[in-house]
Amino acid sequence: MGLTGGRGVGPDGADAVRRPRLHVAAVDDHPALLAGLEVELARLEDSFVFVATAPTVPDLLARLAGTPAPDVVLLDLRLGDGSDPAGNVAALLARGSRVLVYTEGRQHAEALAALQAGAQGVLLKDRPVTTVAEALRAVVEGETVSSAETAAALQVDDVLTSHLSPQERRVLELYAGGMPARSVALRLGVTQETAKSYLKRIRAKYAALDRPAYTRMELYRRAVEDGVLAPLPAPGTPGPVPGRPAP
């Protein structure tokens, strides 16, 4: 669904150029927030048209079936279905829409994954409606939204590669890949207590980055996010062997 524009009549009776119409969809499981945003954008400019909202990406795609793709989709990072942000971005891009992440903040790793998947910026939900409008237009014009949230997410990219030592990355690879602490210790030639101390340091470092990882599954997710492990393939498809480090 492309932008459409035209000419109207200005207050003095002269022709005035109207702003191009921008078709917006949103994925968020907080309907009251979306309803408020829709009203505020309409008050700001009648060129913003919400074509659909939904609590999950599959729901949105189902509602849009048979219709042109929206120009841009506002995507919340953490949805009630527990879906992966990067996968959500990829699905929306495949449908033909651009994506702007719309979040409550402090989710830098998830935001980075969304940006790496093709989202064009990150914006906090408490930003003024004028800022949201500017960001939506920037995305449709093919620009990356310049915001503190976008910058913070991109900065995580450097942090991810440096916050763990080589030995800590190796412990994370083995343990998050399914190996018990005793076997990790044997593989690395250290005591079991030393292996456990590595795990404590790894968890402490993730907590310091606002990316807590208290369980083995959470450590696995962090390992995938940081490129230490390759993600498991979808059922029935060939892919990396569980526990194998990412290429």
C-alpha positions in Angstrom: 0.0 0.0 0.0 1.9 3.0 -1.2 1.8 6.6 -0.1 -0.8 8.8 -1.9 -0.9 12.5 -2.0 -2.6 15.4 -3.7 -3.5 19.0 -3.6 -6.1 20.6 -1.5 -7.3 24.1 -0.8 -5.5 26.2 1.8 -7.1 28.6 4.3 -6.6 31.5 1.8 -8.3 29.6 -1.0 -5.0 28.8 -2.8 -3.8 25.3 -3.7 -1.9 23.6 -0.9 0.1 20.4 -1.1 -1.2 17.7 1.2 1.1 15.4 3.0 1.2 11.9 1.5 -1.2 9.4 3.1 0.7 6.9 5.3 -0.9 3.5 6.0 0.1 2.2 9.4 -0.5 -1.1 11.2 0.5 -2.1 14.7 1.3 -5.2 16.7 0.9 -4.8 20.4 -1.0 -6.6 23.1 -2.1 -3.4 24.8 -5.1 -2.3 22.8 -5.8 0.9 24.9 -2.3 2.2 24.0 -2.9 1.6 20.3 -6.3 3.2 20.4 -4.8 6.3 22.1 -2.0 6.5 19.6 -4.4 6.2 16.6 -6.5 9.0 17.9 -3.5 11.3 18.6 -2.0 10.7 15.2 -5.3 11.4 13.5 -5.5 14.7 15.5 -2.0 15.6 14.4 -2.5 14.8 10.7 -5.3 13.3 8.8 -2.7 11.7 6.5 -2.1 8.9 9.1 -4.4 5.9 8.5 -4.4 2.9 10.8 -5.4 -0.1 8.7 -5.1 -2.8 11.3 -3.9 -3.6 14.8 -3.4 -7.0 16.4 -1.8 -8.6 19.5 0.6 -10.9 17.5 2.2 -10.9 14.1 0.3 -14.0 12.8 -3.0 -12.3 13.9 -2.0 -9.1 12.0 -1.1 -11.0 8.9 -4.4 -12.9 9.0 -6.3 -9.6 9.3 -4.4 -8.1 6.3 -4.9 -11.2 4.1 -6.0 -10.1 0.6 -5.2 -6.4 1.2 -2.2 -4.3 0.2 0.7 -4.2 2.7 0.7 -1.3 5.1 3.5 1.2 4.6 4.9 0.6 8.1 4.2 -1.6 11.1 4.7 -0.5 14.6 6.0 -3.6 16.4 6.2 -4.2 20.1 9.3 -6.3 21.1 7.7 -8.5 23.8 4.4 -9.9 22.9 2.2 -12.2 24.9 2.8 -15.2 22.5 6.6 -15.1 23.4 7.5 -14.8 19.8 11.0 -13.9 18.6 11.5 -10.2 17.6 13.8 -11.0 14.7 11.3 -13.6 13.4 8.5 -11.1 13.7 10.4 -8.5 11.7 11.3 -11.0 9.0 7.6 -12.0 8.6 6.5 -8.3 8.3 9.2 -7.5 5.8 8.2 -10.5 3.7 4.7 -9.1 3.7 6.0 -5.9 2.1 5.9 -3.5 5.1 8.7 -1.6 6.7 9.1 -2.0 10.5 9.5 0.4 13.4 10.1 -1.1 16.8 7.9 0.5 19.5 8.9 -0.5 23.0 8.9 0.3 26.7 12.7 0.3 26.7 15.5 -1.5 28.5 15.3 -4.3 25.9 18.5 -3.5 24.0 19.4 -7.1 23.1 15.9 -7.8 21.6 16.0 -4.4 19.9 19.4 -5.2 18.3 18.0 -8.5 17.0 15.1 -6.7 15.5 17.4 -4.1 13.8 19.7 -6.8 12.5 16.6 -8.5 11.0 15.7 -5.3 9.1 13.7 -3.0 11.4 14.6 0.6 10.8 14.6 2.0 14.3 13.6 1.8 17.9 11.2 4.2 19.6 10.0 4.4 23.2 6.3 4.3 23.8 6.4 7.4 26.0 7.7 9.7 23.1 5.5 12.6 22.0 3.1 11.8 19.2 5.0 14.3 17.0 8.1 12.2 17.4 6.2 9.1 16.5 4.9 10.8 13.4 8.4 11.9 12.3 9.8 8.4 12.9 7.0 6.8 10.8 7.7 9.1 7.9 11.4 8.5 8.2 10.9 4.8 8.0 8.7 4.9 5.0 11.3 7.1 3.3 13.9 4.3 3.9 15.8 6.0 6.7 17.0 4.5 10.0 15.3 6.4 12.8 17.8 8.4 14.7 16.9 8.0 18.4 18.6 7.3 21.7 16.9 3.9 21.7 18.3 3.0 18.3 21.7 4.1 19.3 21.6 2.1 22.6 20.5 -1.1 20.8 23.3 -0.7 18.2 25.8 -0.1 21.0 24.9 -3.5 22.5 26.4 -5.0 19.3 29.9 -4.1 20.6 29.1 -5.0 24.2 28.0 -8.5 23.2 31.4 -9.4 21.6 33.4 -8.1 24.6 31.6 -8.7 27.9 32.6 -12.4 28.1 36.2 -13.6 28.1 37.2 -16.4 25.7 37.0 -19.0 28.5 33.6 -17.7 29.6 32.3 -17.9 26.1 33.5 -21.5 25.9 31.8 -22.4 29.2 28.6 -20.8 27.9 28.8 -22.7 24.6 29.2 -26.0 26.4 26.7 -25.5 29.2 24.0 -23.7 27.3 24.4 -26.3 24.6 23.2 -29.0 27.0 26.4 -30.3 28.8 26.2 -30.6 32.6 28.7 -28.6 34.7 30.7 -31.7 35.6 31.2 -32.5 31.9 32.1 -28.9 31.1 34.8 -29.1 33.7 36.2 -32.3 32.3 36.2 -30.9 28.8 38.1 -27.8 29.8 40.4 -29.5 32.3 39.2 -27.6 35.3 37.5 -28.5 38.5 33.7 -28.6 38.8 33.8 -25.7 41.2 35.9 -23.7 38.7 33.3 -24.4 36.0 30.5 -23.3 38.4 32.4 -20.1 39.2 32.6 -19.3 35.5 28.8 -19.8 35.2 28.3 -17.5 38.2 30.4 -14.8 36.5 28.6 -15.2 33.2 25.2 -14.8 34.9 26.4 -11.8 36.8 27.6 -10.1 33.6 24.3 -10.7 31.9 22.5 -9.3 34.8 24.6 -6.2 34.7 23.6 -5.8 31.1 19.9 -6.0 32.0 19.8 -9.4 30.3 19.3 -11.8 33.2 19.9 -15.5 32.5 19.1 -17.5 35.6 18.2 -20.8 34.0 20.0 -23.0 31.4 17.3 -22.1 28.9 17.8 -18.4 29.5 21.6 -18.9 29.0 20.8 -20.7 25.8 18.8 -17.8 24.6 21.6 -15.4 25.4 24.2 -17.6 23.7 22.1 -17.6 20.5 21.6 -13.8 20.8 25.3 -13.3 21.1 26.3 -15.7 18.4 27.9 -18.2 20.7 25.5 -20.9 19.6 23.5 -21.3 16.4 19.7 -21.5 17.0 18.0 -24.8 16.8 16.3 -25.4 13.4 12.5 -25.5 13.1 11.1 -29.1 13.4 11.5 -31.1 10.2 14.1 -28.8 8.7 17.9 -29.4 8.4 20.0 -27.2 10.6 22.8 -26.9 13.2 23.3 -29.7 15.6 22.2 -28.7 19.2 25.1 -27.4 21.2 27.1 -26.7 18.1 28.7 -23.2 18.2 27.5 -20.7 15.6 29.7 -20.3 12.5 
